Amino acid sequence: MTVFKRIAVLIGVVLAAPAMGAPRPPNIIFIMADDMGIDWVSCYGADHATPNIDRIAEQGVRFNHVWCNPICTPTRLTLLTGMYPFRTGWTDHHDVPRWGGKGFDWEKFTCWARVVRNAGYATAIGGKWQVNDFRSQADALSQHGFDEHCMWTGYETGNAPPSNERYWNPYLITNGKRKVHKGEFGPSVINDFLVDFIERHRNKPFLVYYPMLMPHGPQVPTPLNKQAPPKSKSELYAGMVNYIDKLVGRITETVDGLKLTDNTIILFTCDNGSSMPGRIGGKPYAKGKGRIANRGAHVPMVVRAPFLIGDGVGRVSDGLIDFSDVYPTLVELAGAKMPEKTIFDGRSFVSLINGTAKQSETREWVYAQRGDGRMVRDKRFLVDNQGGFYDLKSDLLQNNNLAQTSDRELSGHRDRLQAVLDNMPADAGPPFALYRGKRAKKK
């Protein structure tokens, strides 16, 4: 039996497990850093070292072409709903605890955590949410599908300064109980909670969603450099990236120490481009957060899944993925069914993880949006609705606009992607009164 056939058989066994009562479904750990693009992850060529994140790639798959949205909460809604921003109306950044509004509506949208929990999983979330107000919607996380939680509440209007703190002396809510953790570091408290959850649920299928707090501003010293804190924001940011890597390593070490490696998938990614300029291959890489540009949406994704990958460790995939694809992927991994009578924009990338994807099963383009700014790209070219057309193979930072090209081959690529962009629906109304974040910036 070939490697691919053996993997395919194993996939069938794993995904049929809930019905067969045979080998248990895989554990799922989805980790997402906040405000960090490819220019800070060394397995993508960044100068900054991230050994634990790199190790996931070495033991699994590194994806070269993954897109989210260029700003925080639109990315999170696309991730959690499997829908592009124009469908949810959440096209720009909006902190519900700070600015109000109903937020992420569980009566209108079914989060994948609820689908996975209904398939028999224990579920937990630790980190940052911001798309509901836990004061007026105390059961929001449970309604969305999470059994347990340890979260920064977000900046709550009327409850500052305590709720403003996410790092040192953090204001966190853990399974409904609010507390200022004096003398502690918020990311460490959340990591401890998730490690404990994994240990307590080692004997049944579990899902962990870990939307990390770092390295989002304010940039602060971490427990690794508190005794001699860096002075510049860039150095503080770098220190936070180091601490992210440490926390990711602790999660993988916990899984390995509990002998859950073979039946656990770990995915690491980020929610938008970097908020601090990085370096790739010794060259400066402009910050991308908020930009309608490739660097605003292009993020790392590394996946370790021994039960899927088999002998194909250390593989690099050029398959196209955007964040709408996470929903159907996690549902498929859990052996669950997608909700009916719902329009989803994503498609599962399980076949990209295991290396069996046929061309007919893969994407030809990915999409991203912030505010009125929209863009679509394939593996090489990008078109935006601001008159831009770029060849990312030779011009990654988009310094040379080819929109007026007379080259027949280039114009063919431009027109094909422009047609995709032109066919996208208009924006649905936002689930809040007014946008409070800044509109998308041009490249």
ROROLO-291999 format. One record per residue (C-alpha): residue in one letter; y, z, x. Coordinates in pm, whole numbers, plus 50000, padded with zeros to 5 digits. Example, Ala and Ser with C-alpha at 12.3 -4.5 7.8 and 13.67 -1.06 7.14 Angstrom:
residues 2
A495505078051230 S498945071451367 
***
This chain:
residues 443
M500005000050000 T503434990650140 V506155016450189 F508185002449899 K505215002049664 R504355037749759 I507945048349692 A507965030249359 V504815048349250 L506335081649354 I509495074249158 G507435067448849 V505635100548887 V508835120148943 L510755104548657 A507835107748417 A507305144148508 P508975159648202 A506655140247972 M503515143948184 G503935180448277 A502935169348627 P505035173248948 R508285189548854 P511475168548842 P513625169049155 N516325194349219 I519795178649225 I522735190349437 F525985170649405 I528695181049652 M532235166949637 A535045175849877 D538655175049757 D541145151049924 M539045137350211 G538265100850277 I536065082450525 D538605087950804 W537495124250846 V533695119350843 S532235110351180 C529235090451054 Y531825066050913 G533425061951255 A536025089351221 D537085106851539 H536665140951375 A533135155351406 T531195164951090 P527675171751221 N526175186750906 I527415158850681 D526225133850941 R522785150150938 I522425142550566 A523055105950653 E520595107450943 Q517935121550711 G518835098850422 V521185070250336 R524845063450413 F526675041650161 N529485019950298 H531165008649975 V531775037649735 W534875039449517 C536335067149302 N539865067549159 P542795074249395 I543685108149244 C541915139949140 T541425144248764 P540925107248675 T538115107048932 R536575138048780 L536655124048427 T535075091448543 L532435111548727 L531675134448434 T531745108148157 G530495076348326 M533585058848190 Y536605042448351 P540015059048298 F541175033148045 R538415045247808 T539115082547835 G542895079047856 W542855101448162 T544545075948384 D546755099048588 H546555134048728 H546945162648481 D546215199748533 V545335213248190 P545765250448283 R549245242848415 W550525216348176 G548495221247858 G546665197347629 K543135198247491 G541625184647809 F538025173247853 D536695172647497 W532965180647467 E532955169547104 K534075134747209 F532335131147547 T528915142547662 C528935154348023 W525825145848227 A525275182948295 R524535187847925 V522045159047929 V520315172748239 R520245208348101 N518665195447780 A515955180047998 G514915214748114 Y517115220948416 A518925252748514 T522515242248585 A525385256948782 I528865246848893 G530995261749167 G534485251449277 K537315233349100 W537535219748744 Q541175217448616 V540305196048312 N540025225148067 D541925257848032 F539405286348051 R541765309747864 S541845289947541 Q538435273647599 A536385302147741 D533075284747674 A534135250547808 L531725249948102 S528805260447885 Q529725234247627 H529755208147902 G526275218348017 F526555245248283 D524525277248254 E526415295248529 H529745291048706 C531965304148984 M535325286548963 W538905287449069 T540675287448733 G543335263148844 Y546995272448843 E547475288348499 T550995287648360 G551885323248266 N549255337548499 A550865331648836 P550915341749115 P547285354349089 S545845321748956 N547605301349222 E545335315149492 R542155296149571 Y541705303949940 W542485338750075 N542415365849804 P541235339749553 Y541465342949178 L538045332249053 I536115333348728 T532385339848768 N530245336848458 G533235345948242 K534535374848454 R537895370848628 K538595387448959 V540895386849261 H538545387749560 K540715407749800 G540235399850166 E537775371650092 F537915334050133 G537425314949806 P535245286549942 S532915312450098 V532635332349774 I531715300749582 N529225289849847 D527555324249833 F527285320949455 L525615286849475 V523205297649748 D522205327149530 F521725304049231 I519465281049433 E517415310449557 R517025324849207 H515955291449059 R513705278949336 N510715278249100 K512175255348835 P514235223348838 F517905230248900 L521155210748915 V524095222449125 Y527515206049089 Y529705216649379 P533285203149347 M534645219949659 L538155234149688 M538895220950037 P540665205150217 H543235202249936 G546575218450015 P547925243150083 Q546345239750427 V545365274150552 P543295289950830 T539615294850752 P537255322450868 L536435300051166 N539985298951304 K541785327951136 Q542075347751460 A543955319451631 P545265297951347 P546525262751417 K550225257151361 S550465221451233 K549325209750892 S547135183351055 E545345209451268 L544935232350968 Y543505203150769 A541065195751052 G539995232151050 M539325230250677 V537205199150730 N535225219150987 Y534665246350729 I533585221050467 D530985208850713 K529805244350774 L529425251150401 V527545218450348 G525235228550632 R524565262050467 I523495244850145 T521065221750326 E519735250650535 T519125270750218 V517165242150063 D515135237450380 G514535274650426 L513125277150072 K510825247550147 L512475226849873 T513415197950102 D510855172949981 N511805176249615 T515585179949637 I518265153149639 I521555162249809 L524565139549761 F527835144949945 T531025126149858 C534785131349801 D537175127349508 N539875104449657 G541295092849986 S542575117350244 S545815136550196 M546235138150573 P546105107750804 G542905105651005 R541545083451280 I538685058651287 G537475045151617 G540495059451793 K542935041451564 P545235057851306 Y544125055450944 A546875061050688 K546375087450422 G545155073350093 K545495099749824 G547295085749520 R547595050349659 I546555019349469 A544805006849781 N541315007049922 R542045038050131 G542985056549810 A539605050549645 H537195044649934 V535205076349997 P532085086350188 M528745091250018 V525625102750199 V522375110350020 R519245128850133 A516245124849904 P512875125350088 F510935119449765 L512805086649717 I513555074650065 G510185079250232 D510225064350582 G513625047850532 V515725076250676 G518945068350856 R519445037150650 V522885022550582 S523505005850245 D526194980250169 G525544982849796 L528624987249578 I528965020349391 D531805035449191 F531995069649032 S531055057548686 D527585051948837 V526955088748908 Y526255096848542 P523325072948486 T521975080748834 L521735118248774 V520305112948427 E517615089748566 L516755113948845 A516285141648588 G513965120048377 A516395122948086 K517815097047846 M521355084147831 P523275093847515 E523055067547245 K525955049747074 T528205054947377 I529825028947599 F529195036147968 D530665016748258 G528235029148520 R524785018548631 S522185039148815 F522015035049191 V518585051249232 S517225017449345 L519915016249614 I518865050649736 N515215040749768 G515955006049898 T514194986649623 A517264972549447 K517124936049350 Q520274915449357 S520264913648978 E520344951848964 T523344956649191 R527054955349129 E529234925749216 W532434946449199 V533784981749161 Y536914993748983 A539565020549032 Q542725030748849 R545655054248867 G548345053148599 D549365017048546 G547835006648877 R544454989448867 M542304973649135 V538894958049177 R536954948849490 D533684933849605 K532114939549946 R534924920850120 F537954913549901 L540314934449686 V542654923849405 D545164947049239 N547464942648941 Q550534945649161 G550164910849305 G547884919849594 F544854901649736 Y543334914150062 D540454906650296 L539164941550376 K536774928650641 S539644919050871 D542454939550716 L541104973450609 L544534989350571 Q545874959650370 N548764948350585 N548374911250507 N548694900650143 L546804867950086 A547794863649721 Q549604830849786 T546814815749995 S546164778249966 D542714781750121 R540214770049858 E537494794749955 L539844824549960 S541494814849633 G538064812749473 H537364848849566 R540824858949445 D540444841649109 R536994856149046 L538184891949103 Q541404885648911 A539334874748611 V537434907648625 L540684927048636 D542214906848354 N539244914248127 M539614952048150 P540674968147818 A544044984447762 D544385021847819 A543315046147551 G545825073347467 P545825103747699 P544345136847575 F547625154847650 A551245150647548 L552785136547866 Y551735127548217 R553075152948464 G551725137948786 K553545110448973 R552735074648888 A550675054449128 K552385043349445 K552245007849567 K550335000149881 
***
